[in-house]
């Protein structure tokens, strides 16, 4: 079955993080929907360095869709807009509770904090260095050591039905390739991630 990923973008999103992730995931034949959270959801989004990205869909188009992974890029203004969007919060919460991967890079983890994703599960996360001050280490998340470019945190609940909860976080534009390859590993396999990595000469 084809794996499906949602990449959320807004005016002010970091284009390296958004476009590189989209590109790398598609190289692994993962289906990616690029979705704008803006009111005019089909219009081009102006990213943080003025690169314009045309979304595939709007939030209204994907309300009832189910994805295997949701990606939140950074960018100061873009991450703040995603963090403030109520509908995004509902989508993230549902997917997280359903055991899907929630992934955020750079300033993107602001959205995890504002939408209270995984608050009860003591996940370890990372983010852009200047954004670390917005988090209190240990509550609700533990901050990973600064020299880890990507952090994958899984929480398992044992019971009648075993449940898993997944967060993947990364530090910034320069760590995007490693971030995207980690998502391929989790969504498909380590072998597939290595195949894509080799093709990229990483």
C-alpha positions in Angstrom: 0.0 0.0 0.0 1.3 3.5 -0.9 2.3 5.6 2.1 0.8 9.0 2.2 2.3 12.2 3.8 0.8 15.6 4.3 3.2 18.6 4.2 1.7 21.8 5.7 2.8 25.1 4.4 2.0 28.7 5.2 3.2 32.2 4.2 6.6 32.4 5.9 7.4 28.6 5.9 11.0 27.7 5.4 11.3 26.6 1.8 14.4 24.4 2.1 12.7 22.3 4.8 9.4 22.1 2.9 10.6 21.5 -0.6 13.6 19.2 0.3 11.3 17.0 2.4 8.7 16.8 -0.4 11.4 16.0 -3.0 13.1 13.3 -0.9 9.9 11.6 0.1 8.7 11.5 -3.5 12.0 9.8 -4.6 10.9 7.0 -2.3 7.5 6.8 -4.1 5.7 8.2 -1.0 2.6 10.1 -2.0 2.9 13.7 -0.7 0.1 16.3 -0.5 1.4 19.8 -0.2 -1.3 21.7 1.6 -1.6 25.4 2.3 -3.3 26.6 5.6 -3.9 30.0 4.1 -7.5 31.2 3.4 -6.9 31.2 -0.3 -5.6 27.7 0.0 -4.9 27.1 -3.7 -2.8 30.2 -4.2 1.0 30.2 -4.1 2.5 30.5 -0.6 5.3 33.0 -0.2 8.0 31.3 1.8 10.5 32.9 4.2 13.1 33.7 1.5 10.4 34.8 -1.0 10.4 31.5 -2.9 6.8 30.8 -4.0 5.4 27.3 -3.6 2.1 26.3 -5.2 0.2 23.9 -3.0 -1.5 20.7 -4.3 -4.5 21.2 -2.0 -6.1 23.4 0.7 -7.1 22.4 4.2 -10.7 22.1 3.1 -9.7 19.6 0.5 -8.1 17.2 2.9 -10.3 17.5 6.0 -11.4 13.8 5.9 -8.1 12.4 4.5 -6.0 10.0 6.5 -2.2 10.2 6.2 0.7 8.0 7.5 2.8 11.1 8.3 2.3 14.9 8.7 5.2 17.2 8.3 5.5 20.7 9.7 8.3 22.8 8.3 9.9 25.7 10.2 10.2 29.3 9.2 9.4 31.9 11.9 6.1 33.3 10.5 5.0 30.1 8.9 5.5 28.0 12.0 3.6 30.6 14.1 0.7 30.5 11.7 0.6 26.7 11.7 0.8 26.7 15.5 -2.1 29.1 15.7 -4.4 27.3 13.3 -7.2 25.4 15.1 -8.0 23.1 12.2 -4.4 22.1 12.0 -4.5 21.2 15.7 -7.5 19.0 15.1 -5.8 17.2 12.2 -2.6 16.7 14.2 -4.4 15.4 17.3 -6.4 12.9 15.3 -3.4 11.5 13.4 -1.2 11.4 16.5 -3.9 9.5 18.5 -4.3 7.1 15.5 -0.6 6.2 15.8 0.6 8.1 12.7 3.9 10.0 12.5 3.9 13.7 13.4 7.1 15.3 12.1 8.3 18.9 12.7 11.6 20.6 11.9 13.3 23.9 12.9 10.6 26.1 14.5 7.9 23.6 13.4 7.8 22.0 16.9 6.0 25.2 18.1 2.9 23.6 16.6 3.4 20.5 18.7 3.6 22.7 21.8 0.6 24.9 20.9 -1.6 22.0 19.9 -0.5 19.9 22.9 0.6 16.9 20.8 1.9 14.1 22.9 1.8 16.1 26.2 1.1 12.9 28.2 3.8 10.8 26.7 7.0 12.7 27.7 8.5 12.6 24.2 12.1 13.8 23.5 12.3 16.5 20.8 14.8 18.8 19.1 14.3 22.1 17.2 16.2 25.1 16.0 18.7 26.4 18.6 17.0 29.8 19.2 13.6 28.1 19.5 14.8 25.8 22.4 14.2 28.7 24.8 10.4 28.4 24.1 10.5 24.9 25.6 11.0 23.9 29.3 13.2 20.9 29.3 11.3 17.9 30.7 7.8 19.4 30.6 6.0 18.6 28.5 8.9 17.4 26.3 12.5 16.5 27.1 15.0 18.4 24.9 17.5 16.2 23.0 21.2 17.0 23.1 22.0 19.8 20.6 24.4 17.7 18.5 21.7 15.3 17.4 20.3 16.6 14.0 17.2 14.3 14.1 15.2 13.0 17.1 12.7 10.1 16.8 10.6 9.5 19.9 8.2 6.7 20.2 5.8 6.1 23.2 4.2 2.6 23.6 1.1 2.0 25.7 0.6 -1.6 26.6 -3.0 -2.8 27.2 -5.8 -4.8 25.6 -4.7 -3.1 22.4 -1.1 -2.0 22.1 -0.8 1.6 21.0 2.2 3.5 19.6 2.7 7.3 19.3 5.4 8.8 17.1 7.2 12.2 17.0 10.1 13.0 14.7 11.8 16.4 15.0 14.9 18.0 13.5 16.9 21.2 13.9 16.8 23.3 10.7 17.5 23.7 7.0 20.9 22.0 7.1 19.4 18.9 8.7 16.4 18.5 6.3 18.0 15.8 4.2 18.6 13.6 7.3 15.1 14.4 8.5 13.5 13.3 5.3 15.6 10.1 5.0 14.5 9.2 8.6 10.9 9.6 7.5 11.5 7.2 4.6 13.1 4.7 7.0 10.0 4.8 9.3 7.4 4.9 6.5 9.0 2.3 4.3 12.3 0.7 5.4 15.9 1.3 6.2 16.9 -0.3 2.8 14.7 2.2 1.0 16.2 5.1 2.9 19.7 3.9 2.0 18.7 3.6 -1.7 17.4 7.1 -1.8 20.4 8.4 0.2 22.9 6.8 -2.2 21.1 8.3 -5.2 21.4 11.7 -3.6 25.1 11.2 -3.0 24.5 12.2 0.7 
